[in-house]
Amino acid sequence: MPVITCVEDLKRIYKRRAPRMFYDYAESGSWTEQTFRENTTDFQDIHLRQRVAIDMAGRSTKSRMIGQDVAMPVALAPVGLTGMQCADGEIKAARAAEKFGVPYTLSTMSICSIEDVAEHTSKPFWLQVYTLKDDDFMKRLFDRAKAAKCSAAVITVDLQMLGQRHKDLKNGLSAPPKLTVKSVANMMTKVQWGLGMLGTKRRFFGNIVGHAKGVADPSSLSTWTAEAFDESLDWDRIREFRKMWDGPLIIKGIIDPRDALEALNVGADAIIVSNHGGRQLDGALSSIRALPAIMDAVGDKIEVHLDSGIRSGQDVLKALALGAKGTYIGRAYVYGLGAMGEAGVTKALEIIHKELEVSMALCGHTDVTKVDRDILMIPRDFSDRWQ
Ligand SMILES: Cc1cc2nc3c(=O)[nH]c(=O)nc-3n(C[C@H](O)[C@H](O)[C@H](O)COP(=O)(O)O)c2cc1C
């Protein structure tokens, strides 16, 4: 077994073990992938201010996200088709999160259903909700979330239509994968993945198949989003969803301060500053660069979370220092899952936790909730380079 020291190591193993179609699905941004790239490189533009001879004993990364205790302020982001990266992937990721003490967010476009994940875990998880035209489906989705005791709903507002990711079209991405000469030849080299898939019945979109009506090809993500997603979504419609769900509500996919104010007016408990990991509007600002203006607009009125581009505990620390109360990892845990199943997700969380704790301490802090902007050295024009 190789020595795994960072999230990049997990990615290398994942690349070897997962079918090309699903690796490409995760490791893509839309169009030129500019935003996908800048999500990570912009974190590197920010430096940390090292301090010395400060008592570093008794460190704590414990915090709270939407009033819930977390072992560190890092949740697992909703990732569609997680159960194609590794058999029963959503259940494995949810279990790893539960044991670690961080929230797990199940995607609407998951392979394991809400009920499946609830049955195989013992603590409440969060449900991510895509906004579909079908009102009955939406009401039932919220009802199913309540019945499964989900402790928050995360409404994603940046995917009224799907951003184009070239590789998914070229690979003919679907769940289960369509059997072509190319896909079969590739899958035959992924023995561990194939054995896992043969051993599970969960190979379809578990929240959709049998629950939604009138979609021609429910195995295809692009057909699905084009036919079922609500292109006319607006804040009034989001207000209707707020009425369907009386529990904690998080609005995901905010990059502009004006939209942050709208989310506040809808009565959300938190927002996630996110550009969907660079998978939607190519050319949009990276999340970390967008964060300061959003903090200025709503930071004292609503809890602000951030995702997109986090690959290390240092990235988490930078987001927290800029005012985020919580963060999410997407690809970072998918790499772990595709590399080593549940143990790989745990490994990703352990790596990020250690990096967060050590970096925080070397910046002179022992309590993650007390970290502030003072630990950062930020280029003068970091957040107002453009008009
Ligand atoms: C493979 C993949 C699938 C995703 N599926 C969903 C989804 O179903 N719902 C959603 O709200 N966001 C989805 N996202 C976006 C993530 O929730 C999150 O915003 C993003 O992964 C954060 O960026 P990071 O991967 O750089 O950490 C997906 C991201 C990836 C990489």
PDBQT file of the ligand as one rigid body, heavy atoms in Angstrom, charges set to zero:
ROOT
HETATM    1  C1  LIG A 401     -18.687  15.030  -9.842  1.00  0.00    +0.000 C 
HETATM    2  C2  LIG A 401     -19.457  16.164  -9.232  1.00  0.00    +0.000 A 
HETATM    3  C3  LIG A 401     -20.834  16.064  -9.106  1.00  0.00    +0.000 A 
HETATM    4  C4  LIG A 401     -21.546  17.091  -8.495  1.00  0.00    +0.000 A 
HETATM    5  N1  LIG A 401     -22.902  16.942  -8.313  1.00  0.00    +0.000 NA
HETATM    6  C5  LIG A 401     -23.581  17.911  -7.642  1.00  0.00    +0.000 A 
HETATM    7  C6  LIG A 401     -24.948  17.731  -7.333  1.00  0.00    +0.000 A 
HETATM    8  O1  LIG A 401     -25.537  16.712  -7.632  1.00  0.00    +0.000 OA
HETATM    9  N2  LIG A 401     -25.579  18.741  -6.668  1.00  0.00    +0.000 N 
HETATM   10  C7  LIG A 401     -24.939  19.898  -6.310  1.00  0.00    +0.000 A 
HETATM   11  O2  LIG A 401     -25.551  20.790  -5.722  1.00  0.00    +0.000 OA
HETATM   12  N3  LIG A 401     -23.638  20.059  -6.554  1.00  0.00    +0.000 NA
HETATM   13  C8  LIG A 401     -22.937  19.102  -7.202  1.00  0.00    +0.000 A 
HETATM   14  N4  LIG A 401     -21.613  19.251  -7.423  1.00  0.00    +0.000 N 
HETATM   15  C9  LIG A 401     -20.923  20.442  -6.888  1.00  0.00    +0.000 C 
HETATM   16  C10 LIG A 401     -20.436  20.162  -5.467  1.00  0.00    +0.000 C 
HETATM   17  O3  LIG A 401     -21.493  20.093  -4.571  1.00  0.00    +0.000 OA
HETATM   18  C11 LIG A 401     -19.481  21.275  -4.999  1.00  0.00    +0.000 C 
HETATM   19  O4  LIG A 401     -20.096  22.511  -5.184  1.00  0.00    +0.000 OA
HETATM   20  C12 LIG A 401     -18.144  21.235  -5.722  1.00  0.00    +0.000 C 
HETATM   21  O5  LIG A 401     -17.709  19.909  -5.907  1.00  0.00    +0.000 OA
HETATM   22  C13 LIG A 401     -17.118  21.978  -4.932  1.00  0.00    +0.000 C 
HETATM   23  O6  LIG A 401     -15.924  22.043  -5.618  1.00  0.00    +0.000 OA
HETATM   24  P1  LIG A 401     -14.694  21.051  -5.359  1.00  0.00    +0.000 P 
HETATM   25  O7  LIG A 401     -15.043  19.769  -6.035  1.00  0.00    +0.000 OA
HETATM   26  O8  LIG A 401     -13.560  21.758  -6.028  1.00  0.00    +0.000 OA
HETATM   27  O9  LIG A 401     -14.539  20.873  -3.875  1.00  0.00    +0.000 OA
HETATM   28  C14 LIG A 401     -20.869  18.244  -8.035  1.00  0.00    +0.000 A 
HETATM   29  C15 LIG A 401     -19.483  18.317  -8.157  1.00  0.00    +0.000 A 
HETATM   30  C16 LIG A 401     -18.778  17.287  -8.738  1.00  0.00    +0.000 A 
HETATM   31  C17 LIG A 401     -17.283  17.401  -8.814  1.00  0.00    +0.000 C 
ENDROOT
TORSDOF 0
